[in-house]
């Protein structure tokens, strides 16, 4: 496939100004009280009521529903709905769809979030006093570079296709929804990446490249606007971001589809974050 206008060279000052606003919003989102940096635990729910490490009450999953049983002495409260803030007494049930999440129960300042991944229920603990959130000083990035802004051509698939992929957890595989491919030229070579559906009609390009494990996380993603009427898209690699698993060992992020590898180092966007806990402390990879 021939791509017209393969590279865009925007004005450096304009590009940097827009990126600076975007990056500030990105870091502000990471700093929120119960955001990704606050996650301190992940537990698959067993099929019989069980005490989970660090949590009051007894937890399990049965019949497609998650359950927690607690007494007033456990001091758990409802985190949402009409009963929000009231004590959990006896057994309550919660349910989310595959890939979904729910701020389900509160334990003081901590929120116990219910998630469903790979057909299994789990809970994550979000603690605003978690060490990663308290230590966060920003996400390191490569310098903003206009040569990493490229145009490409989007070709939709005849039908959206579910693709099973690896994830950040060795005990979990998930499905992503491929909606088309993006052809873009970097240097003298044209590469093809599979695009997955993003929010509000946007497209996500998750990819690996030779910087992974040295300068960047295990994989990253860049989000792009929907194509124009000619199928043209703009891929600004300066806005490539880390997925949550780069910041917390408790992420469940899906990996790129197997062929989404760029053999050229993408020295643009977010670098591996500094970590203070977990398997990848100090340098995430």
Buried (B, 14 or more C-beta within 10 A) or exposed (E): EEBEEBBBEBEEEEBBEBBEEBBEEBEEEBEEEBBBBBBBBBBBBBEEBEEBEEBBBBBBBBEEBBBBBBEEEBBBBBBBEEEEEEBBEEEBEBBBEEBEBBBBBBBEEBBBBBBBBBEEBBBBBBBBEBBBBEEBEEBEBBEBBBEBBBBBBBBEEEEEBEBEBBBBBEEBBBBBEBBBBBBBBBEEEBBBBBBBBBEEEEBBBBBBBBBBEEBBBBBBBBBBBEBEEEBBBBBBBBBBBBBBBBBBBBBBBBBBBEEBBBEEEBBBBBBBBBBEEEEBEEEBB
